[in-house]
Amino acid sequence: MRLPHRPGPRHTGIIVSAAALCVLGATAAPGASATAPLPVRMADTGGGGQLITAEAPRASATRGTVTWWDRRADGRWVKAGSAAARFGAKGLVEGARRKQGTNTTPTGLYDLPFAFGVKAPPGGTTMPYRRVHRASWWCQDNDARAYNRWAEPRPRDCRAAESERLADYPAQYAHALVIGFNYHRPVRGRGAGIFLHVHGRAATAGCVSVPKADMRRILAWVRPGRDPHMAIGTSGGATALSRY
């Protein structure tokens, strides 16, 4: 997602809608204590052994906390780390209702397709990792066949003015994880290029960001074989993390 300065099957990365969960009666995990670890209080964690949560105090917030969790062999969730987070300049919105260009971060539960970066991957990185080159683009043109996809080089039908050359953001995209929002079955106009990346100067245009050292820690920690997911939401209300 262009920066100001800058699953359905759960494994497809399709958003789990808070509205749909309300209809189905799914909120927090049955019997979960308010003091239990956040993943225990969630309706779904993606089914894997690792989870990243990005929690804002309210939908209008631009700051919050990213926490990464491991599920042990006995089923217990244990916090592996946490960091200060930034969200979209216009706060957060239910992913299924999001509109492109609104500077909002989509809430929901998503997979993590791959990592990328201007810099080499941190030591210990096992996620598929793509290096950014001058010809590396993220296509955000709603009329392009490569909508919401990495493109290298940029296709002719993907307008530069409607897309993002990743190398133009060497600080933010030093390291990043692709969040599977609107990725596997893209809906035109919903949004493209939603990542977990390094902090810029201010709030994002819809991504989630953390300090560079923490982004490196996350990449060294996350394991594709453990089916990692990321949940984005608020502490309460219609977009509460416990609904996902």
C-alpha positions as CSV (number, residue, x, y, z in Angstrom):
1,M,0.0,0.0,0.0
2,R,1.4,3.3,-1.0
3,L,2.8,5.0,2.1
4,P,2.0,8.6,3.1
5,H,5.8,9.2,3.5
6,R,5.0,6.3,3.6
7,P,-10.1,-19.1,5.5
8,G,-14.0,-20.0,3.1
9,P,-10.9,-22.0,3.8
10,R,-8.7,-20.3,6.3
11,H,-5.5,-21.2,4.6
12,T,-6.4,-19.3,1.5
13,G,-6.0,-15.9,3.2
14,I,-9.6,-14.9,2.7
15,I,-10.8,-12.7,5.5
16,V,-13.0,-14.0,8.2
17,S,-15.7,-11.4,8.5
18,A,-16.7,-10.1,11.9
19,A,-20.2,-9.5,10.7
20,A,-20.4,-13.2,9.5
21,L,-19.1,-14.4,12.8
22,C,-21.8,-12.4,14.6
23,V,-24.5,-14.1,12.5
24,L,-23.0,-17.5,13.3
25,G,-22.7,-16.6,17.0
26,A,-19.0,-17.0,17.0
27,T,-17.2,-14.5,19.3
28,A,-14.5,-15.4,21.8
29,A,-13.6,-19.0,22.4
30,P,-16.1,-20.7,24.7
31,G,-15.1,-20.5,28.3
32,A,-12.0,-18.4,27.7
33,S,-11.1,-16.3,30.7
34,A,-10.6,-12.5,30.1
35,T,-7.0,-13.0,31.5
36,A,-6.2,-15.9,29.1
37,P,-3.6,-15.3,26.3
38,L,-5.2,-13.4,23.4
39,P,-5.1,-16.4,21.0
40,V,-7.1,-18.4,23.5
41,R,-9.8,-15.7,23.5
42,M,-10.1,-15.7,19.7
43,A,-12.7,-17.5,17.7
44,D,-10.0,-18.8,15.2
45,T,-6.3,-18.5,14.9
46,G,-5.8,-20.1,11.5
47,G,-5.1,-23.6,12.7
48,G,-1.3,-23.3,12.7
49,G,1.3,-23.2,15.4
50,Q,2.3,-19.5,15.0
51,L,0.2,-16.3,15.2
52,I,0.9,-12.6,14.9
53,T,-1.7,-10.3,16.4
54,A,-2.0,-6.6,15.6
55,E,-4.2,-4.9,18.2
56,A,-5.4,-1.3,18.3
57,P,-7.3,0.1,21.2
58,R,-10.2,1.4,18.9
59,A,-11.0,1.5,15.2
60,S,-9.9,5.1,14.9
61,A,-6.5,4.5,16.4
62,T,-3.3,4.7,14.4
63,R,-1.1,3.0,17.1
64,G,-1.2,-0.2,18.9
65,T,0.7,-3.4,19.6
66,V,2.0,-6.3,17.5
67,T,2.5,-9.6,19.4
68,W,3.8,-12.9,18.0
69,W,2.8,-16.2,19.6
70,D,3.9,-19.8,19.6
71,R,1.5,-22.7,20.2
72,R,3.3,-25.4,22.1
73,A,2.9,-29.2,21.7
74,D,0.4,-29.2,24.7
75,G,-1.7,-26.6,22.9
76,R,-0.8,-23.6,25.1
77,W,-0.1,-20.3,23.4
78,V,3.0,-18.5,24.6
79,K,4.0,-15.0,23.7
80,A,7.3,-14.9,21.8
81,G,7.6,-11.1,21.5
82,S,5.8,-7.8,21.1
83,A,6.4,-4.4,19.5
84,A,4.8,-1.0,19.2
85,A,2.7,-0.9,16.0
86,R,1.3,1.7,13.6
87,F,-1.8,1.4,11.5
88,G,-3.5,3.3,8.7
89,A,-3.7,7.1,9.0
90,K,-7.5,6.7,9.0
91,G,-7.5,3.8,11.5
92,L,-8.9,0.3,11.0
93,V,-12.0,-1.0,9.2
94,E,-13.6,-4.4,8.6
95,G,-11.6,-6.0,5.8
96,A,-14.7,-7.2,3.8
97,R,-15.9,-3.6,3.7
98,R,-12.6,-1.8,3.0
99,K,-12.2,0.4,0.0
100,Q,-8.9,1.0,-1.8
101,G,-7.3,4.4,-1.2
102,T,-8.9,5.1,2.2
103,N,-5.7,4.8,4.3
104,T,-7.4,2.2,6.5
105,T,-5.9,-1.0,7.8
106,P,-8.2,-4.0,7.1
107,T,-9.1,-6.1,10.1
108,G,-9.4,-9.9,9.9
109,L,-7.5,-13.2,9.9
110,Y,-5.0,-13.7,7.1
111,D,-2.2,-16.0,6.0
112,L,1.3,-14.8,5.2
113,P,2.2,-15.7,1.6
114,F,5.9,-14.6,1.6
115,A,8.4,-12.1,2.8
116,F,10.5,-9.5,0.8
117,G,12.9,-6.7,1.3
118,V,15.3,-4.2,0.0
119,K,17.9,-5.7,2.4
120,A,19.0,-9.3,2.6
121,P,16.9,-11.5,4.9
122,P,17.9,-11.5,8.5
123,G,19.8,-14.5,9.8
124,G,17.5,-17.4,10.5
125,T,14.8,-16.4,8.0
126,T,13.0,-19.5,6.6
127,M,10.0,-17.8,4.9
128,P,10.2,-17.5,1.1
129,Y,12.0,-14.2,0.7
130,R,12.2,-12.0,-2.4
131,R,14.8,-9.3,-2.8
132,V,13.6,-6.0,-4.1
133,H,15.2,-4.6,-7.2
134,R,14.6,-1.4,-9.2
135,A,12.2,-3.3,-11.4
136,S,10.2,-4.7,-8.5
137,W,6.6,-3.4,-8.3
138,W,3.5,-4.1,-6.4
139,C,0.6,-3.7,-8.9
140,Q,-2.3,-1.8,-7.4
141,D,-4.0,-0.9,-10.7
142,N,-7.6,-2.2,-10.6
143,D,-7.6,-2.7,-14.4
144,A,-4.4,-4.8,-14.5
145,R,-4.2,-8.5,-14.7
146,A,-1.5,-8.4,-12.0
147,Y,-3.7,-6.5,-9.5
148,N,-2.4,-7.0,-5.9
149,R,0.6,-8.9,-7.1
150,W,4.4,-8.6,-7.1
151,A,5.4,-7.7,-10.7
152,E,8.9,-7.7,-12.1
153,P,9.1,-5.9,-14.4
154,R,5.9,-3.8,-14.3
155,P,3.4,-5.1,-16.9
156,R,2.2,-2.7,-19.6
157,D,-1.3,-2.8,-18.3
158,C,-0.3,-1.9,-14.8
159,R,0.0,1.9,-14.6
160,A,2.9,3.2,-12.6
161,A,0.8,6.0,-11.2
162,E,-1.6,3.3,-9.8
163,S,1.2,1.1,-8.4
164,E,4.2,1.1,-6.1
165,R,7.8,0.6,-7.0
166,L,9.1,-1.1,-3.9
167,A,12.6,0.2,-4.1
168,D,11.3,3.7,-3.6
169,Y,10.8,2.9,0.1
170,P,14.1,1.5,1.3
171,A,13.4,2.2,4.9
172,Q,9.9,0.8,5.2
173,Y,10.6,-2.1,2.9
174,A,14.0,-3.0,4.2
175,H,12.1,-6.1,5.4
176,A,8.4,-7.0,5.1
177,L,5.8,-9.8,5.2
178,V,2.9,-9.9,2.7
179,I,-0.4,-10.1,4.5
180,G,-2.9,-12.2,2.6
181,F,-5.6,-9.5,2.6
182,N,-7.5,-9.6,-0.8
183,Y,-4.6,-11.6,-2.2
184,H,-5.7,-15.1,-3.2
185,R,-9.0,-14.1,-4.8
186,P,-8.6,-10.3,-5.3
187,V,-11.7,-8.1,-5.3
188,R,-11.1,-5.0,-7.4
189,G,-11.4,-1.8,-5.5
190,R,-10.9,-3.4,-2.1
191,G,-7.2,-2.8,-1.7
192,A,-3.8,-4.0,-2.6
193,G,-0.3,-4.1,-1.1
194,I,-1.1,-4.7,2.6
195,F,2.1,-5.6,4.4
196,L,3.7,-5.9,7.8
197,H,6.8,-3.7,7.4
198,V,9.3,-1.4,9.1
199,H,8.1,1.9,10.5
200,G,8.2,5.0,8.4
201,R,7.8,8.6,9.6
202,A,4.2,8.4,10.5
203,A,1.1,6.2,10.2
204,T,0.7,3.9,7.2
205,A,-1.6,4.0,4.2
206,G,-3.2,0.7,5.4
207,C,-0.3,-1.5,6.3
208,V,0.9,-2.5,9.8
209,S,4.4,-1.3,10.8
210,V,6.8,-2.1,13.6
211,P,10.4,-0.9,14.4
212,K,13.1,-2.3,12.2
213,A,14.7,-4.5,14.9
214,D,11.4,-6.0,15.7
215,M,10.6,-6.7,12.0
216,R,13.9,-8.6,11.8
217,R,13.1,-10.6,14.9
218,I,9.7,-11.5,13.4
219,L,11.3,-12.7,10.2
220,A,13.8,-14.8,12.1
221,W,11.0,-16.3,14.2
222,V,8.3,-17.1,11.7
223,R,8.3,-20.6,10.2
224,P,6.3,-21.5,7.1
225,G,6.0,-25.1,8.2
226,R,4.0,-23.9,11.2
227,D,1.3,-22.4,9.1
228,P,1.6,-18.8,10.5
229,H,-1.3,-16.4,10.3
230,M,-1.8,-12.8,11.2
231,A,-4.9,-11.3,12.9
232,I,-5.6,-7.6,12.8
233,G,-8.3,-6.0,15.0
234,T,-9.2,-3.9,18.0
235,S,-9.5,-4.5,21.7
236,G,-13.3,-4.5,21.6
237,G,-16.3,-3.6,19.4
238,A,-17.3,-4.9,16.0
239,T,-13.7,-5.4,14.9
240,A,-12.4,-7.0,18.1
241,L,-9.7,-9.6,17.7
242,S,-11.7,-12.0,19.7
243,R,-14.3,-12.2,16.9
244,Y,-11.7,-13.5,14.4
